[in-house]
Amino acid sequence: MPVKHLGRSQGNRDFSIFSYNKDARRIPSGTPVDQESVVHYSGTFSFRNDLFLVFQYLGSFISGDDSLIYQWAEFTSRASGGAVAVASVMETLRTIPETSRAVSEARQVYAKLYQNYHALECVWSGKPIDDIALLHVDHMIPFTVWKNNNLWNLLPALESVNAKKRDKIPSPAFY
């Protein structure tokens, strides 16, 4: 019950948002593990009334039709002229994010641009990237902040500038 420990990161006190019945029993062997048996054998829990009201009034903003993620899915579907279904967008938005940095595709794109035009600039300093060996691909929104390897988030940067930026979101003072 990891939610039982919600809030313990700020001290060793229990900041649980609900109380629960500690008399829950194990599901007997041979009992099918389905929704009914889990509910029957797992005990009960309750929220404080003030928190219940918060979830009642604001819950739809977290996971219902008023939630940001659902509104984004509807917007995407409308923007595609209905070619993309809301359910398809929701499935995409619910996927587990990337777990490792993947910049090789972006590096190939920028290497091809360099090969064709011999001109690349560091997005942060504006200095030219004169040698493809000096090209670093930087996550504009740092990978540690948002696990996103989409091409729009991967930008050409000089090695020295990327090393200075590291996992920070740059401010105007940075460049």
NUKOLDO-502444 format. One record per residue (C-alpha): residue number from 0; residue in one letter; x, z, y. Coordinates in steps of 0.1 Angstrom, whole numbers. Each point is the difference from the previous one (the first is absolute). Layout:
N
<node><vexgu>NUM</vexgu><gudo>A</gudo><xx>X</xx><zz>Z</zz><yy>Y</yy></node>
...
END
This chain:
175
<node><vexgu>0</vexgu><gudo>M</gudo><xx>0</xx><zz>0</zz><yy>0</yy></node>
<node><vexgu>1</vexgu><gudo>P</gudo><xx>24</xx><zz>-12</zz><yy>27</yy></node>
<node><vexgu>2</vexgu><gudo>V</gudo><xx>-27</xx><zz>2</zz><yy>27</yy></node>
<node><vexgu>3</vexgu><gudo>K</gudo><xx>-1</xx><zz>38</zz><yy>-6</yy></node>
<node><vexgu>4</vexgu><gudo>H</gudo><xx>34</xx><zz>2</zz><yy>16</yy></node>
<node><vexgu>5</vexgu><gudo>L</gudo><xx>-9</xx><zz>-21</zz><yy>31</yy></node>
<node><vexgu>6</vexgu><gudo>G</gudo><xx>19</xx><zz>15</zz><yy>30</yy></node>
<node><vexgu>7</vexgu><gudo>R</gudo><xx>26</xx><zz>21</zz><yy>-19</yy></node>
<node><vexgu>8</vexgu><gudo>S</gudo><xx>27</xx><zz>-21</zz><yy>17</yy></node>
<node><vexgu>9</vexgu><gudo>Q</gudo><xx>-3</xx><zz>22</zz><yy>31</yy></node>
<node><vexgu>10</vexgu><gudo>G</gudo><xx>5</xx><zz>33</zz><yy>-19</yy></node>
<node><vexgu>11</vexgu><gudo>N</gudo><xx>-8</xx><zz>18</zz><yy>-32</yy></node>
<node><vexgu>12</vexgu><gudo>R</gudo><xx>-36</xx><zz>6</zz><yy>9</yy></node>
<node><vexgu>13</vexgu><gudo>D</gudo><xx>-29</xx><zz>-17</zz><yy>-16</yy></node>
<node><vexgu>14</vexgu><gudo>F</gudo><xx>-16</xx><zz>-24</zz><yy>25</yy></node>
<node><vexgu>15</vexgu><gudo>S</gudo><xx>-24</xx><zz>-16</zz><yy>-25</yy></node>
<node><vexgu>16</vexgu><gudo>I</gudo><xx>-29</xx><zz>-18</zz><yy>15</yy></node>
<node><vexgu>17</vexgu><gudo>F</gudo><xx>-23</xx><zz>12</zz><yy>-29</yy></node>
<node><vexgu>18</vexgu><gudo>S</gudo><xx>-4</xx><zz>28</zz><yy>-24</yy></node>
<node><vexgu>19</vexgu><gudo>Y</gudo><xx>-4</xx><zz>-6</zz><yy>-37</yy></node>
<node><vexgu>20</vexgu><gudo>N</gudo><xx>-12</xx><zz>18</zz><yy>-31</yy></node>
<node><vexgu>21</vexgu><gudo>K</gudo><xx>31</xx><zz>10</zz><yy>-20</yy></node>
<node><vexgu>22</vexgu><gudo>D</gudo><xx>-21</xx><zz>4</zz><yy>-32</yy></node>
<node><vexgu>23</vexgu><gudo>A</gudo><xx>3</xx><zz>-37</zz><yy>-9</yy></node>
<node><vexgu>24</vexgu><gudo>R</gudo><xx>5</xx><zz>-6</zz><yy>-37</yy></node>
<node><vexgu>25</vexgu><gudo>R</gudo><xx>20</xx><zz>-26</zz><yy>-18</yy></node>
<node><vexgu>26</vexgu><gudo>I</gudo><xx>-19</xx><zz>-29</zz><yy>-14</yy></node>
<node><vexgu>27</vexgu><gudo>P</gudo><xx>-3</xx><zz>7</zz><yy>-37</yy></node>
<node><vexgu>28</vexgu><gudo>S</gudo><xx>19</xx><zz>-24</zz><yy>-23</yy></node>
<node><vexgu>29</vexgu><gudo>G</gudo><xx>-23</xx><zz>-26</zz><yy>-14</yy></node>
<node><vexgu>30</vexgu><gudo>T</gudo><xx>-21</xx><zz>-1</zz><yy>32</yy></node>
<node><vexgu>31</vexgu><gudo>P</gudo><xx>-1</xx><zz>-34</zz><yy>16</yy></node>
<node><vexgu>32</vexgu><gudo>V</gudo><xx>18</xx><zz>1</zz><yy>33</yy></node>
<node><vexgu>33</vexgu><gudo>D</gudo><xx>-27</xx><zz>-16</zz><yy>22</yy></node>
<node><vexgu>34</vexgu><gudo>Q</gudo><xx>-14</xx><zz>8</zz><yy>34</yy></node>
<node><vexgu>35</vexgu><gudo>E</gudo><xx>-26</xx><zz>24</zz><yy>-14</yy></node>
<node><vexgu>36</vexgu><gudo>S</gudo><xx>24</xx><zz>21</zz><yy>-20</yy></node>
<node><vexgu>37</vexgu><gudo>V</gudo><xx>26</xx><zz>1</zz><yy>28</yy></node>
<node><vexgu>38</vexgu><gudo>V</gudo><xx>-27</xx><zz>13</zz><yy>24</yy></node>
<node><vexgu>39</vexgu><gudo>H</gudo><xx>-14</xx><zz>25</zz><yy>-26</yy></node>
<node><vexgu>40</vexgu><gudo>Y</gudo><xx>34</xx><zz>15</zz><yy>-9</yy></node>
<node><vexgu>41</vexgu><gudo>S</gudo><xx>19</xx><zz>-2</zz><yy>33</yy></node>
<node><vexgu>42</vexgu><gudo>G</gudo><xx>-18</xx><zz>28</zz><yy>18</yy></node>
<node><vexgu>43</vexgu><gudo>T</gudo><xx>-13</xx><zz>-1</zz><yy>35</yy></node>
<node><vexgu>44</vexgu><gudo>F</gudo><xx>13</xx><zz>0</zz><yy>35</yy></node>
<node><vexgu>45</vexgu><gudo>S</gudo><xx>-15</xx><zz>4</zz><yy>34</yy></node>
<node><vexgu>46</vexgu><gudo>F</gudo><xx>9</xx><zz>-8</zz><yy>36</yy></node>
<node><vexgu>47</vexgu><gudo>R</gudo><xx>-5</xx><zz>23</zz><yy>30</yy></node>
<node><vexgu>48</vexgu><gudo>N</gudo><xx>-31</xx><zz>-11</zz><yy>19</yy></node>
<node><vexgu>49</vexgu><gudo>D</gudo><xx>20</xx><zz>-11</zz><yy>31</yy></node>
<node><vexgu>50</vexgu><gudo>L</gudo><xx>22</xx><zz>-23</zz><yy>-21</yy></node>
<node><vexgu>51</vexgu><gudo>F</gudo><xx>-29</xx><zz>-13</zz><yy>-19</yy></node>
<node><vexgu>52</vexgu><gudo>L</gudo><xx>-16</xx><zz>-11</zz><yy>33</yy></node>
<node><vexgu>53</vexgu><gudo>V</gudo><xx>33</xx><zz>-17</zz><yy>11</yy></node>
<node><vexgu>54</vexgu><gudo>F</gudo><xx>0</xx><zz>-20</zz><yy>-32</yy></node>
<node><vexgu>55</vexgu><gudo>Q</gudo><xx>-37</xx><zz>-7</zz><yy>3</yy></node>
<node><vexgu>56</vexgu><gudo>Y</gudo><xx>3</xx><zz>-14</zz><yy>35</yy></node>
<node><vexgu>57</vexgu><gudo>L</gudo><xx>35</xx><zz>-16</zz><yy>-2</yy></node>
<node><vexgu>58</vexgu><gudo>G</gudo><xx>3</xx><zz>-9</zz><yy>-37</yy></node>
<node><vexgu>59</vexgu><gudo>S</gudo><xx>-13</xx><zz>-35</zz><yy>5</yy></node>
<node><vexgu>60</vexgu><gudo>F</gudo><xx>29</xx><zz>-6</zz><yy>24</yy></node>
<node><vexgu>61</vexgu><gudo>I</gudo><xx>24</xx><zz>9</zz><yy>-28</yy></node>
<node><vexgu>62</vexgu><gudo>S</gudo><xx>-15</xx><zz>-20</zz><yy>-29</yy></node>
<node><vexgu>63</vexgu><gudo>G</gudo><xx>-34</xx><zz>-14</zz><yy>9</yy></node>
<node><vexgu>64</vexgu><gudo>D</gudo><xx>-13</xx><zz>-30</zz><yy>18</yy></node>
<node><vexgu>65</vexgu><gudo>D</gudo><xx>12</xx><zz>14</zz><yy>33</yy></node>
<node><vexgu>66</vexgu><gudo>S</gudo><xx>36</xx><zz>4</zz><yy>-12</yy></node>
<node><vexgu>67</vexgu><gudo>L</gudo><xx>28</xx><zz>-19</zz><yy>16</yy></node>
<node><vexgu>68</vexgu><gudo>I</gudo><xx>10</xx><zz>-16</zz><yy>-32</yy></node>
<node><vexgu>69</vexgu><gudo>Y</gudo><xx>-35</xx><zz>-12</zz><yy>-7</yy></node>
<node><vexgu>70</vexgu><gudo>Q</gudo><xx>-4</xx><zz>-13</zz><yy>36</yy></node>
<node><vexgu>71</vexgu><gudo>W</gudo><xx>33</xx><zz>-18</zz><yy>-4</yy></node>
<node><vexgu>72</vexgu><gudo>A</gudo><xx>-12</xx><zz>-16</zz><yy>-33</yy></node>
<node><vexgu>73</vexgu><gudo>E</gudo><xx>-32</xx><zz>-12</zz><yy>17</yy></node>
<node><vexgu>74</vexgu><gudo>F</gudo><xx>19</xx><zz>-14</zz><yy>30</yy></node>
<node><vexgu>75</vexgu><gudo>T</gudo><xx>24</xx><zz>-19</zz><yy>-23</yy></node>
<node><vexgu>76</vexgu><gudo>S</gudo><xx>-29</xx><zz>-15</zz><yy>-19</yy></node>
<node><vexgu>77</vexgu><gudo>R</gudo><xx>-17</xx><zz>-11</zz><yy>32</yy></node>
<node><vexgu>78</vexgu><gudo>A</gudo><xx>32</xx><zz>-14</zz><yy>14</yy></node>
<node><vexgu>79</vexgu><gudo>S</gudo><xx>5</xx><zz>-20</zz><yy>-32</yy></node>
<node><vexgu>80</vexgu><gudo>G</gudo><xx>-35</xx><zz>-15</zz><yy>5</yy></node>
<node><vexgu>81</vexgu><gudo>G</gudo><xx>-11</xx><zz>17</zz><yy>-32</yy></node>
<node><vexgu>82</vexgu><gudo>A</gudo><xx>27</xx><zz>-16</zz><yy>-21</yy></node>
<node><vexgu>83</vexgu><gudo>V</gudo><xx>14</xx><zz>34</zz><yy>-8</yy></node>
<node><vexgu>84</vexgu><gudo>A</gudo><xx>-24</xx><zz>26</zz><yy>-14</yy></node>
<node><vexgu>85</vexgu><gudo>V</gudo><xx>-2</xx><zz>35</zz><yy>14</yy></node>
<node><vexgu>86</vexgu><gudo>A</gudo><xx>6</xx><zz>13</zz><yy>-36</yy></node>
<node><vexgu>87</vexgu><gudo>S</gudo><xx>31</xx><zz>-21</zz><yy>-3</yy></node>
<node><vexgu>88</vexgu><gudo>V</gudo><xx>15</xx><zz>14</zz><yy>32</yy></node>
<node><vexgu>89</vexgu><gudo>M</gudo><xx>-9</xx><zz>36</zz><yy>-10</yy></node>
<node><vexgu>90</vexgu><gudo>E</gudo><xx>18</xx><zz>-5</zz><yy>-33</yy></node>
<node><vexgu>91</vexgu><gudo>T</gudo><xx>31</xx><zz>-13</zz><yy>18</yy></node>
<node><vexgu>92</vexgu><gudo>L</gudo><xx>-1</xx><zz>28</zz><yy>25</yy></node>
<node><vexgu>93</vexgu><gudo>R</gudo><xx>-2</xx><zz>26</zz><yy>-28</yy></node>
<node><vexgu>94</vexgu><gudo>T</gudo><xx>31</xx><zz>-13</zz><yy>-18</yy></node>
<node><vexgu>95</vexgu><gudo>I</gudo><xx>30</xx><zz>23</zz><yy>-3</yy></node>
<node><vexgu>96</vexgu><gudo>P</gudo><xx>26</xx><zz>-9</zz><yy>26</yy></node>
<node><vexgu>97</vexgu><gudo>E</gudo><xx>34</xx><zz>-14</zz><yy>-8</yy></node>
<node><vexgu>98</vexgu><gudo>T</gudo><xx>25</xx><zz>25</zz><yy>-15</yy></node>
<node><vexgu>99</vexgu><gudo>S</gudo><xx>32</xx><zz>-18</zz><yy>9</yy></node>
<node><vexgu>100</vexgu><gudo>R</gudo><xx>14</xx><zz>-20</zz><yy>29</yy></node>
<node><vexgu>101</vexgu><gudo>A</gudo><xx>-2</xx><zz>-37</zz><yy>-7</yy></node>
<node><vexgu>102</vexgu><gudo>V</gudo><xx>16</xx><zz>-22</zz><yy>27</yy></node>
<node><vexgu>103</vexgu><gudo>S</gudo><xx>14</xx><zz>-29</zz><yy>-21</yy></node>
<node><vexgu>104</vexgu><gudo>E</gudo><xx>-29</xx><zz>-23</zz><yy>8</yy></node>
<node><vexgu>105</vexgu><gudo>A</gudo><xx>3</xx><zz>7</zz><yy>37</yy></node>
<node><vexgu>106</vexgu><gudo>R</gudo><xx>38</xx><zz>-4</zz><yy>-2</yy></node>
<node><vexgu>107</vexgu><gudo>Q</gudo><xx>-5</xx><zz>-35</zz><yy>-15</yy></node>
<node><vexgu>108</vexgu><gudo>V</gudo><xx>-25</xx><zz>-10</zz><yy>28</yy></node>
<node><vexgu>109</vexgu><gudo>Y</gudo><xx>25</xx><zz>11</zz><yy>27</yy></node>
<node><vexgu>110</vexgu><gudo>A</gudo><xx>29</xx><zz>-16</zz><yy>-18</yy></node>
<node><vexgu>111</vexgu><gudo>K</gudo><xx>-19</xx><zz>-33</zz><yy>-1</yy></node>
<node><vexgu>112</vexgu><gudo>L</gudo><xx>-8</xx><zz>3</zz><yy>37</yy></node>
<node><vexgu>113</vexgu><gudo>Y</gudo><xx>37</xx><zz>7</zz><yy>7</yy></node>
<node><vexgu>114</vexgu><gudo>Q</gudo><xx>10</xx><zz>-30</zz><yy>-21</yy></node>
<node><vexgu>115</vexgu><gudo>N</gudo><xx>-24</xx><zz>-23</zz><yy>18</yy></node>
<node><vexgu>116</vexgu><gudo>Y</gudo><xx>5</xx><zz>12</zz><yy>35</yy></node>
<node><vexgu>117</vexgu><gudo>H</gudo><xx>32</xx><zz>21</zz><yy>1</yy></node>
<node><vexgu>118</vexgu><gudo>A</gudo><xx>-18</xx><zz>24</zz><yy>23</yy></node>
<node><vexgu>119</vexgu><gudo>L</gudo><xx>-13</xx><zz>34</zz><yy>-9</yy></node>
<node><vexgu>120</vexgu><gudo>E</gudo><xx>-4</xx><zz>30</zz><yy>22</yy></node>
<node><vexgu>121</vexgu><gudo>C</gudo><xx>0</xx><zz>37</zz><yy>-7</yy></node>
<node><vexgu>122</vexgu><gudo>V</gudo><xx>-36</xx><zz>10</zz><yy>8</yy></node>
<node><vexgu>123</vexgu><gudo>W</gudo><xx>12</xx><zz>33</zz><yy>14</yy></node>
<node><vexgu>124</vexgu><gudo>S</gudo><xx>30</xx><zz>-9</zz><yy>21</yy></node>
<node><vexgu>125</vexgu><gudo>G</gudo><xx>-7</xx><zz>-37</zz><yy>7</yy></node>
<node><vexgu>126</vexgu><gudo>K</gudo><xx>36</xx><zz>-8</zz><yy>-9</yy></node>
<node><vexgu>127</vexgu><gudo>P</gudo><xx>6</xx><zz>-31</zz><yy>-21</yy></node>
<node><vexgu>128</vexgu><gudo>I</gudo><xx>7</xx><zz>3</zz><yy>-37</yy></node>
<node><vexgu>129</vexgu><gudo>D</gudo><xx>30</xx><zz>-24</zz><yy>-2</yy></node>
<node><vexgu>130</vexgu><gudo>D</gudo><xx>8</xx><zz>6</zz><yy>-36</yy></node>
<node><vexgu>131</vexgu><gudo>I</gudo><xx>-26</xx><zz>1</zz><yy>-28</yy></node>
<node><vexgu>132</vexgu><gudo>A</gudo><xx>21</xx><zz>27</zz><yy>-16</yy></node>
<node><vexgu>133</vexgu><gudo>L</gudo><xx>-8</xx><zz>23</zz><yy>30</yy></node>
<node><vexgu>134</vexgu><gudo>L</gudo><xx>-38</xx><zz>-4</zz><yy>-6</yy></node>
<node><vexgu>135</vexgu><gudo>H</gudo><xx>-18</xx><zz>31</zz><yy>-10</yy></node>
<node><vexgu>136</vexgu><gudo>V</gudo><xx>-37</xx><zz>-1</zz><yy>-6</yy></node>
<node><vexgu>137</vexgu><gudo>D</gudo><xx>-17</xx><zz>30</zz><yy>17</yy></node>
<node><vexgu>138</vexgu><gudo>H</gudo><xx>-33</xx><zz>16</zz><yy>-7</yy></node>
<node><vexgu>139</vexgu><gudo>M</gudo><xx>-16</xx><zz>0</zz><yy>35</yy></node>
<node><vexgu>140</vexgu><gudo>I</gudo><xx>-23</xx><zz>29</zz><yy>-12</yy></node>
<node><vexgu>141</vexgu><gudo>P</gudo><xx>26</xx><zz>19</zz><yy>-21</yy></node>
<node><vexgu>142</vexgu><gudo>F</gudo><xx>-5</xx><zz>-1</zz><yy>-37</yy></node>
<node><vexgu>143</vexgu><gudo>T</gudo><xx>1</xx><zz>38</zz><yy>-1</yy></node>
<node><vexgu>144</vexgu><gudo>V</gudo><xx>-30</xx><zz>1</zz><yy>24</yy></node>
<node><vexgu>145</vexgu><gudo>W</gudo><xx>-21</xx><zz>-28</zz><yy>-16</yy></node>
<node><vexgu>146</vexgu><gudo>K</gudo><xx>10</xx><zz>-16</zz><yy>-33</yy></node>
<node><vexgu>147</vexgu><gudo>N</gudo><xx>-5</xx><zz>-36</zz><yy>12</yy></node>
<node><vexgu>148</vexgu><gudo>N</gudo><xx>21</xx><zz>-29</zz><yy>-10</yy></node>
<node><vexgu>149</vexgu><gudo>N</gudo><xx>-22</xx><zz>-27</zz><yy>16</yy></node>
<node><vexgu>150</vexgu><gudo>L</gudo><xx>19</xx><zz>-27</zz><yy>18</yy></node>
<node><vexgu>151</vexgu><gudo>W</gudo><xx>-15</xx><zz>9</zz><yy>34</yy></node>
<node><vexgu>152</vexgu><gudo>N</gudo><xx>16</xx><zz>35</zz><yy>-4</yy></node>
<node><vexgu>153</vexgu><gudo>L</gudo><xx>35</xx><zz>-14</zz><yy>-9</yy></node>
<node><vexgu>154</vexgu><gudo>L</gudo><xx>20</xx><zz>-12</zz><yy>30</yy></node>
<node><vexgu>155</vexgu><gudo>P</gudo><xx>35</xx><zz>-13</zz><yy>5</yy></node>
<node><vexgu>156</vexgu><gudo>A</gudo><xx>24</xx><zz>25</zz><yy>14</yy></node>
<node><vexgu>157</vexgu><gudo>L</gudo><xx>38</xx><zz>5</zz><yy>4</yy></node>
<node><vexgu>158</vexgu><gudo>E</gudo><xx>15</xx><zz>24</zz><yy>-25</yy></node>
<node><vexgu>159</vexgu><gudo>S</gudo><xx>13</xx><zz>23</zz><yy>27</yy></node>
<node><vexgu>160</vexgu><gudo>V</gudo><xx>-34</xx><zz>2</zz><yy>18</yy></node>
<node><vexgu>161</vexgu><gudo>N</gudo><xx>-19</xx><zz>5</zz><yy>-33</yy></node>
<node><vexgu>162</vexgu><gudo>A</gudo><xx>24</xx><zz>28</zz><yy>-9</yy></node>
<node><vexgu>163</vexgu><gudo>K</gudo><xx>-7</xx><zz>16</zz><yy>34</yy></node>
<node><vexgu>164</vexgu><gudo>K</gudo><xx>-38</xx><zz>-3</zz><yy>-4</yy></node>
<node><vexgu>165</vexgu><gudo>R</gudo><xx>0</xx><zz>12</zz><yy>-36</yy></node>
<node><vexgu>166</vexgu><gudo>D</gudo><xx>-35</xx><zz>13</zz><yy>-9</yy></node>
<node><vexgu>167</vexgu><gudo>K</gudo><xx>-12</xx><zz>5</zz><yy>36</yy></node>
<node><vexgu>168</vexgu><gudo>I</gudo><xx>-28</xx><zz>-18</zz><yy>18</yy></node>
<node><vexgu>169</vexgu><gudo>P</gudo><xx>19</xx><zz>-15</zz><yy>30</yy></node>
<node><vexgu>170</vexgu><gudo>S</gudo><xx>-10</xx><zz>9</zz><yy>36</yy></node>
<node><vexgu>171</vexgu><gudo>P</gudo><xx>8</xx><zz>-21</zz><yy>31</yy></node>
<node><vexgu>172</vexgu><gudo>A</gudo><xx>30</xx><zz>23</zz><yy>5</yy></node>
<node><vexgu>173</vexgu><gudo>F</gudo><xx>14</xx><zz>-11</zz><yy>-33</yy></node>
<node><vexgu>174</vexgu><gudo>Y</gudo><xx>8</xx><zz>-35</zz><yy>10</yy></node>
END
